[in-house]
Amino acid sequence: MSRRRRAEIRPTPPDPIYNNVELAKFINRLMHCGKKTTAQRVMYSALAIVQEESRLDPLEVFRQALKNATPLVEVRPRRVGGATYQVPTELRPRRSEALAMRWLIQGARGRKGLPMRRGLATELIEASRGEGSAVRRREELHRMAEANRAFVHYRV
């Protein structure tokens, strides 16, 4: 009887310009159809726009945006005796980071009528200020978890 082991997580090499692992992971998530060079171009031009508009270090704005969009808890459906409860559960750091990145990218893609680099720059600046769609989603998720705190004893 063999035990299944979790797949080992390969370390992500840092990005070539800023030498930052978080940024490299973000670029990998931003990538469409394996076009990493295009994703890098979009990200680096978005960071250039961030620096131009906010007069701040773009990497610091990126870190702050990621921090502000990172959720601490989420709600998961749990079926108990015919009823489905939304049970709040704490998130592992990797999952919360992945959600934050996903929400930032979705927020940037959702800004229609703008080039991706411009939408991404705007989303990063807003998220670093505690605004924007990614931060709103995080707050919504936290509110939902708070509202369903009574069901925390159903946690798996």
C-alpha positions as a Markdown table, in Angstrom:
| # | Residue | x | y | z |
|---|---|---|---|---|
| 1 | Met | 0.0 | 0.0 | 0.0 |
| 2 | Ser | 1.7 | 3.2 | -1.2 |
| 3 | Arg | 0.9 | 6.6 | 0.0 |
| 4 | Arg | 0.4 | 9.3 | -2.6 |
| 5 | Arg | 2.7 | 12.2 | -2.1 |
| 6 | Arg | 2.0 | 15.8 | -3.0 |
| 7 | Ala | 3.8 | 16.9 | -6.1 |
| 8 | Glu | 7.0 | 18.7 | -5.3 |
| 9 | Ile | 6.9 | 22.4 | -6.0 |
| 10 | Arg | 9.6 | 23.5 | -8.3 |
| 11 | Pro | 11.2 | 26.8 | -7.3 |
| 12 | Thr | 10.4 | 29.7 | -9.7 |
| 13 | Pro | 13.6 | 31.4 | -10.9 |
| 14 | Pro | 13.5 | 35.2 | -10.3 |
| 15 | Asp | 12.6 | 37.5 | -13.2 |
| 16 | Pro | 15.5 | 38.9 | -15.3 |
| 17 | Ile | 15.1 | 42.6 | -14.7 |
| 18 | Tyr | 14.1 | 43.1 | -11.0 |
| 19 | Asn | 15.5 | 39.7 | -9.8 |
| 20 | Asn | 12.2 | 39.1 | -7.9 |
| 21 | Val | 10.5 | 35.7 | -7.5 |
| 22 | Glu | 7.0 | 37.1 | -6.8 |
| 23 | Leu | 7.2 | 39.2 | -10.0 |
| 24 | Ala | 8.3 | 36.1 | -11.9 |
| 25 | Lys | 5.3 | 34.2 | -10.6 |
| 26 | Phe | 3.0 | 37.0 | -11.5 |
| 27 | Ile | 4.4 | 37.1 | -15.1 |
| 28 | Asn | 3.9 | 33.3 | -15.3 |
| 29 | Arg | 0.2 | 33.8 | -14.3 |
| 30 | Leu | -0.2 | 36.7 | -16.7 |
| 31 | Met | 1.1 | 34.6 | -19.6 |
| 32 | His | -1.3 | 33.5 | -22.3 |
| 33 | Cys | -0.7 | 30.4 | -24.5 |
| 34 | Gly | 2.9 | 30.1 | -23.5 |
| 35 | Lys | 3.9 | 33.6 | -24.6 |
| 36 | Lys | 6.2 | 34.5 | -21.8 |
| 37 | Thr | 8.0 | 37.2 | -23.7 |
| 38 | Thr | 4.7 | 39.0 | -24.4 |
| 39 | Ala | 3.7 | 38.7 | -20.7 |
| 40 | Gln | 7.1 | 40.1 | -19.6 |
| 41 | Arg | 6.8 | 43.0 | -22.1 |
| 42 | Val | 3.3 | 43.8 | -20.7 |
| 43 | Met | 4.4 | 43.6 | -17.1 |
| 44 | Tyr | 7.5 | 45.6 | -17.5 |
| 45 | Ser | 5.7 | 48.4 | -19.5 |
| 46 | Ala | 3.0 | 48.4 | -16.8 |
| 47 | Leu | 5.7 | 48.9 | -14.1 |
| 48 | Ala | 7.2 | 51.7 | -16.2 |
| 49 | Ile | 3.7 | 53.4 | -16.4 |
| 50 | Val | 3.4 | 52.9 | -12.6 |
| 51 | Gln | 6.7 | 54.6 | -12.0 |
| 52 | Glu | 5.8 | 57.4 | -14.4 |
| 53 | Glu | 2.4 | 58.1 | -12.8 |
| 54 | Ser | 3.0 | 57.5 | -9.1 |
| 55 | Arg | 6.6 | 58.6 | -8.9 |
| 56 | Leu | 7.2 | 55.7 | -6.6 |
| 57 | Asp | 9.4 | 52.5 | -6.8 |
| 58 | Pro | 7.3 | 50.3 | -9.1 |
| 59 | Leu | 8.4 | 47.1 | -7.3 |
| 60 | Glu | 7.2 | 48.6 | -4.0 |
| 61 | Val | 3.9 | 49.5 | -5.6 |
| 62 | Phe | 3.6 | 45.9 | -6.9 |
| 63 | Arg | 4.4 | 44.4 | -3.5 |
| 64 | Gln | 1.9 | 46.7 | -1.7 |
| 65 | Ala | -0.8 | 45.9 | -4.3 |
| 66 | Leu | -0.2 | 42.2 | -3.8 |
| 67 | Lys | -0.3 | 42.6 | 0.0 |
| 68 | Asn | -3.6 | 44.6 | -0.1 |
| 69 | Ala | -5.3 | 42.0 | -2.4 |
| 70 | Thr | -4.2 | 38.9 | -0.5 |
| 71 | Pro | -7.0 | 37.3 | 1.4 |
| 72 | Leu | -6.6 | 35.6 | 4.8 |
| 73 | Val | -9.7 | 33.4 | 4.8 |
| 74 | Glu | -12.1 | 32.0 | 2.3 |
| 75 | Val | -15.5 | 30.3 | 2.5 |
| 76 | Arg | -15.9 | 26.7 | 1.2 |
| 77 | Pro | -19.2 | 25.0 | 0.8 |
| 78 | Arg | -19.7 | 22.1 | 3.2 |
| 79 | Arg | -22.7 | 19.8 | 2.9 |
| 80 | Val | -24.1 | 18.7 | 6.3 |
| 81 | Gly | -27.3 | 16.7 | 6.5 |
| 82 | Gly | -29.0 | 18.0 | 3.3 |
| 83 | Ala | -28.0 | 21.7 | 3.9 |
| 84 | Thr | -25.0 | 23.4 | 2.4 |
| 85 | Tyr | -23.1 | 25.8 | 4.7 |
| 86 | Gln | -20.5 | 28.3 | 3.6 |
| 87 | Val | -17.7 | 27.4 | 6.1 |
| 88 | Pro | -14.9 | 30.0 | 6.6 |
| 89 | Thr | -11.4 | 28.4 | 6.4 |
| 90 | Glu | -8.0 | 30.0 | 6.8 |
| 91 | Leu | -5.9 | 30.0 | 3.6 |
| 92 | Arg | -2.4 | 28.7 | 3.1 |
| 93 | Pro | 0.1 | 31.4 | 2.0 |
| 94 | Arg | 0.5 | 29.9 | -1.5 |
| 95 | Arg | -3.2 | 29.8 | -2.1 |
| 96 | Ser | -3.8 | 33.3 | -0.8 |
| 97 | Glu | -1.0 | 34.6 | -3.0 |
| 98 | Ala | -2.4 | 32.8 | -6.0 |
| 99 | Leu | -5.8 | 34.3 | -5.4 |
| 100 | Ala | -4.4 | 37.8 | -5.1 |
| 101 | Met | -2.5 | 37.5 | -8.4 |
| 102 | Arg | -5.5 | 36.0 | -10.2 |
| 103 | Trp | -7.7 | 38.8 | -9.0 |
| 104 | Leu | -5.2 | 41.5 | -10.0 |
| 105 | Ile | -4.9 | 40.0 | -13.5 |
| 106 | Gln | -8.7 | 39.6 | -13.8 |
| 107 | Gly | -9.2 | 43.2 | -12.7 |
| 108 | Ala | -6.7 | 44.4 | -15.3 |
| 109 | Arg | -8.3 | 42.3 | -18.1 |
| 110 | Gly | -11.7 | 43.5 | -17.1 |
| 111 | Arg | -10.8 | 47.1 | -17.9 |
| 112 | Lys | -12.2 | 47.2 | -21.4 |
| 113 | Gly | -11.0 | 49.7 | -24.0 |
| 114 | Leu | -7.5 | 49.9 | -22.5 |
| 115 | Pro | -4.3 | 48.2 | -23.5 |
| 116 | Met | -3.4 | 45.4 | -21.0 |
| 117 | Arg | -0.3 | 47.3 | -19.8 |
| 118 | Arg | -2.3 | 50.4 | -19.0 |
| 119 | Gly | -5.1 | 48.4 | -17.3 |
| 120 | Leu | -2.5 | 46.4 | -15.2 |
| 121 | Ala | -0.7 | 49.6 | -14.2 |
| 122 | Thr | -4.0 | 51.2 | -13.1 |
| 123 | Glu | -5.1 | 48.1 | -11.2 |
| 124 | Leu | -1.7 | 47.9 | -9.4 |
| 125 | Ile | -1.8 | 51.6 | -8.4 |
| 126 | Glu | -5.3 | 51.3 | -7.2 |
| 127 | Ala | -4.7 | 48.1 | -5.3 |
| 128 | Ser | -1.6 | 49.6 | -3.6 |
| 129 | Arg | -3.9 | 52.4 | -2.4 |
| 130 | Gly | -6.4 | 49.9 | -1.1 |
| 131 | Glu | -8.9 | 50.4 | -3.9 |
| 132 | Gly | -9.6 | 48.6 | -7.1 |
| 133 | Ser | -11.5 | 45.4 | -8.0 |
| 134 | Ala | -9.0 | 42.9 | -6.5 |
| 135 | Val | -9.1 | 44.6 | -3.1 |
| 136 | Arg | -12.9 | 44.8 | -3.3 |
| 137 | Arg | -13.0 | 41.1 | -3.9 |
| 138 | Arg | -10.8 | 40.4 | -0.9 |
| 139 | Glu | -13.0 | 42.6 | 1.3 |
| 140 | Glu | -16.1 | 40.9 | 0.0 |
| 141 | Leu | -14.6 | 37.4 | 0.7 |
| 142 | His | -13.7 | 38.5 | 4.3 |
| 143 | Arg | -17.2 | 39.9 | 4.8 |
| 144 | Met | -18.7 | 36.6 | 3.7 |
| 145 | Ala | -16.4 | 34.7 | 6.0 |
| 146 | Glu | -17.3 | 37.0 | 8.9 |
| 147 | Ala | -21.0 | 36.6 | 8.2 |
| 148 | Asn | -20.6 | 32.8 | 8.2 |
| 149 | Arg | -18.4 | 32.6 | 11.3 |
| 150 | Ala | -21.1 | 30.6 | 13.1 |
| 151 | Phe | -20.4 | 27.6 | 10.9 |
| 152 | Val | -16.7 | 27.5 | 11.6 |
| 153 | His | -17.1 | 24.4 | 13.7 |
| 154 | Tyr | -18.0 | 22.5 | 10.4 |
| 155 | Arg | -14.4 | 23.0 | 9.2 |
| 156 | Val | -12.8 | 19.9 | 7.8 |
